[in-house]
Amino acid sequence: MKYLKPLFISAFVALVFISSAYGVWLAQTGDRNGWAVLAAAAVPALFFGWLFIAKPARTSAHPWWLMLGGVIGLSVLNTSAAGYESALLLIGLCGFLGPQLYIQWYSRFADRESNRLATGAVMPALNLRTTEGRTVTTTEFFAGRTLWLFYRGNWCPVCVAQVRELAAHYRELEKRGVKVLMISPQSASASARLATSVSAPMTFLQDSNNDLARALGIVDETGLPMGLQALGYDSAAPMPTVILTEGGKIVWRDLTDNYRLRPEPDVFLKVLDGELP
């Protein structure tokens, strides 16, 4: 059961792109139901394309319009045509069932509250690795105020967008005396590529085997979409998490229950300035 989510997202993304191509082919043969299939599949296909190309740091919580293509597809479906049942099946999967599962189930995490992340809790003393391969200990970042951002890896477009968005506000955080740490289980070389793409001297650290994330209770053991293991990523991934510490103690954290919803940098600044609890 635990592999259902990684299997679902890989299968759903593949299905909408394959169905889009199939719809185009059907339409070119003169089958009107090709347009019905294309309408249902193209909307989620465009959504995933937008995620990977535009890399937004967040989306709406309930993108209901993902099912708009399914409504259009049903409206133009020709039920008198031979074999329309296959088109109806694809419309249902791409236009209704898939988007609903993606919005209501795949995108969400269970309750994440934990004593390990309670205000006043001390960050665990564990080793991390820099992009240069040097071993450092978390206690080295206990002095002063530190922002710990756990991201899943370069494969996650929303994570990459969040890193770049925070980089754009780095100077404002630096003025407030905040050290910014970007933590991921991905290889040091992968993090180094991301680090060079941002124009801010933030510290990128590798949490090998998710040791720190596990100690904090923020690991999704099957967080990686099925098939991306071939690119060198581990199946386990941290749930997107932001923690602010002072003297190594947690003073604020964001535990999003939806991977598509991330706090904006202005939230961090308001917390640091005492405008938010």
C-alpha positions in Angstrom: 0.0 0.0 0.0 2.8 2.4 0.8 3.9 2.5 -2.8 0.6 3.6 -4.1 1.4 7.3 -4.1 4.7 7.1 -6.0 3.1 4.7 -8.5 0.0 6.9 -8.9 1.8 10.1 -9.7 4.2 8.5 -12.2 1.3 6.6 -13.9 -1.0 9.7 -13.9 1.5 12.0 -15.5 2.4 9.4 -18.1 -1.3 8.8 -18.8 -2.3 12.4 -19.4 0.6 13.0 -21.9 0.0 9.7 -23.7 -3.7 10.3 -23.8 -3.1 13.8 -25.2 -1.1 12.3 -28.0 -3.7 9.6 -28.6 -6.4 12.2 -28.7 -4.5 14.2 -31.4 -4.1 11.0 -33.4 -7.8 10.1 -33.2 -8.8 13.6 -34.2 -6.5 13.5 -37.2 -8.3 10.3 -38.3 -11.6 12.2 -38.2 -12.8 10.6 -35.0 -14.6 13.4 -33.0 -13.9 11.5 -29.8 -10.3 12.3 -30.3 -11.1 15.9 -29.3 -13.0 14.7 -26.3 -10.0 12.7 -25.1 -7.6 15.5 -25.9 -9.7 18.0 -23.9 -9.8 15.8 -20.8 -6.1 15.0 -20.9 -4.6 18.3 -22.1 -5.7 20.3 -19.0 -3.7 18.2 -16.4 -0.9 17.8 -19.0 -0.6 21.5 -19.3 -0.7 21.8 -15.5 2.2 19.4 -15.0 4.1 21.1 -17.9 3.6 24.4 -16.2 4.9 23.0 -12.9 8.1 21.8 -14.6 8.7 24.8 -16.9 7.4 27.8 -14.9 8.4 26.2 -11.5 5.9 28.1 -9.3 6.8 28.0 -5.6 3.1 27.2 -4.8 -0.3 26.6 -6.4 -3.8 27.0 -5.2 -5.0 24.5 -2.6 -7.9 23.3 -4.8 -7.2 23.7 -8.5 -10.7 22.7 -9.5 -10.1 23.7 -13.1 -8.0 20.5 -13.5 -11.3 18.8 -14.1 -12.6 21.4 -16.6 -11.1 19.3 -19.5 -13.1 16.3 -18.4 -16.3 18.4 -18.5 -15.5 19.6 -22.0 -14.6 16.1 -23.0 -17.9 14.7 -21.9 -19.8 17.5 -23.6 -18.3 16.6 -27.0 -18.2 12.9 -26.6 -20.0 11.1 -29.4 -21.7 8.1 -27.7 -23.1 6.9 -31.0 -19.6 6.2 -32.4 -18.2 2.7 -32.3 -15.7 2.1 -29.5 -16.7 5.3 -27.6 -16.3 3.4 -24.4 -12.5 3.6 -24.5 -12.7 7.4 -25.0 -15.1 7.6 -22.0 -12.7 5.6 -19.9 -9.8 8.0 -20.7 -12.0 11.0 -20.0 -12.9 9.6 -16.6 -9.3 8.7 -15.7 -7.7 11.9 -17.0 -10.4 14.4 -16.5 -12.0 13.4 -13.2 -10.6 10.5 -11.1 -6.9 11.4 -11.7 -7.2 15.1 -10.8 -9.4 14.3 -7.7 -6.8 11.8 -6.4 -4.0 14.2 -7.1 -5.7 17.1 -5.3 -7.3 15.4 -2.4 -4.9 12.5 -1.8 -1.5 12.6 -3.4 -0.7 16.2 -2.6 -1.5 15.9 1.0 0.4 14.7 4.1 -1.1 13.3 7.3 -1.0 15.2 10.6 2.6 16.3 11.1 2.5 17.6 14.6 5.2 16.1 16.8 7.0 16.8 20.1 10.2 16.7 18.2 9.1 19.9 16.4 7.5 21.6 19.3 8.6 25.2 20.2 11.6 25.0 22.5 12.7 21.6 21.3 16.5 21.3 20.5 17.6 20.4 17.0 19.3 16.9 17.0 23.1 16.9 16.9 23.9 15.0 13.6 26.3 15.1 10.8 25.6 16.7 7.4 27.8 17.1 4.3 28.6 20.2 2.3 28.5 20.4 -1.4 32.3 20.2 -1.3 32.1 16.9 0.6 33.1 18.3 4.1 31.4 16.8 7.1 29.7 19.4 9.4 27.7 19.0 12.6 24.3 20.6 13.1 25.6 22.1 16.3 27.8 24.3 14.2 24.7 26.3 13.2 23.2 26.6 16.7 24.6 30.0 17.4 22.3 32.9 16.6 19.3 32.4 14.4 19.1 29.8 11.7 16.5 29.0 9.0 16.5 25.3 8.1 14.7 24.5 4.9 14.2 20.9 4.0 13.5 20.3 0.3 12.9 17.0 -1.6 15.4 17.5 -4.4 16.1 18.9 -7.8 13.4 16.6 -9.2 10.6 18.5 -7.4 9.9 21.8 -9.3 8.0 23.3 -6.4 11.0 22.7 -4.1 13.4 24.3 -6.6 11.1 27.3 -6.9 11.0 27.7 -3.1 14.8 27.6 -2.9 15.1 30.2 -5.7 12.4 32.4 -4.1 14.2 32.3 -0.7 17.4 33.1 -2.5 15.8 36.3 -3.8 15.1 37.4 -0.2 18.5 36.2 1.2 19.8 39.7 1.8 16.8 40.6 3.9 17.4 37.5 6.0 21.1 38.2 6.3 20.3 41.7 7.6 18.4 40.1 10.4 21.4 37.9 11.3 19.8 34.7 10.0 21.9 31.8 8.6 20.0 30.0 5.8 20.5 26.2 5.3 19.1 24.3 2.4 18.9 20.6 3.3 18.2 17.6 1.0 19.1 13.9 0.9 20.1 14.3 -2.8 23.8 14.0 -3.8 26.2 16.8 -3.1 26.7 17.3 -6.8 23.0 17.7 -7.4 22.8 20.3 -4.7 25.8 22.1 -6.1 24.1 22.4 -9.4 21.1 24.0 -7.7 23.4 26.2 -5.6 25.1 27.6 -8.7 21.7 28.5 -10.3 20.9 30.9 -7.4 22.6 34.2 -6.8 22.8 33.9 -3.0 25.5 32.4 -0.8 23.1 30.1 1.1 24.5 26.9 2.6 23.4 23.7 0.8 23.8 20.5 2.9 23.3 16.8 2.2 21.4 14.9 4.7 22.6 11.4 3.8 20.0 8.7 4.3 17.7 11.4 5.7 19.3 11.0 9.1 18.3 14.5 10.3 14.9 14.4 8.7 14.2 11.1 10.4 15.3 12.4 13.7 12.8 15.2 13.3 10.0 12.9 12.0 9.6 14.6 8.7 10.5 11.8 6.3 8.1 10.4 3.7 9.5 7.0 3.1 8.0 6.7 -0.4 8.1 10.4 -1.3 9.9 9.9 -4.7 7.7 9.3 -7.8 8.2 5.8 -9.2 11.0 5.6 -11.7 13.1 8.5 -10.5 15.4 6.1 -8.6 17.0 5.6 -12.0 18.3 9.2 -11.8 20.1 8.5 -8.5 17.5 9.7 -6.1 16.5 7.8 -2.9 12.9 6.6 -2.5 12.6 8.4 0.8 12.3 12.2 0.8 11.7 14.8 3.5 8.3 16.4 3.6 8.7 20.2 2.8 9.6 21.8 6.1 10.9 25.1 7.3 12.3 25.5 10.9 13.6 28.6 12.5 15.9 28.2 15.5 17.6 30.4 18.0 20.5 28.9 19.9 19.6 25.5 18.4 16.1 25.6 19.8 13.0 25.7 17.6 11.1 29.0 17.8 8.9 28.6 14.7 8.2 26.0 12.0 6.0 25.5 9.0 4.7 22.0 8.6 2.7 22.2 5.4 0.1 19.5 4.9 0.2 19.9 1.1 3.4 19.7 -1.0 2.0 22.4 -3.3 1.6 24.9 -0.5 4.7 26.6 0.8 5.1 29.7 3.0 6.1 32.9 1.3 9.4 34.5 2.3 7.5 37.5 3.7 6.1 35.1 6.4 9.7 34.4 7.6 10.5 38.1 7.7 7.4 38.8 9.7 8.2 36.0 12.2 11.7 37.4 12.6 10.4 40.9 13.1 8.0 39.7 15.7 4.9 40.5 13.6 3.8 36.9 13.6 3.9 34.3 16.5 
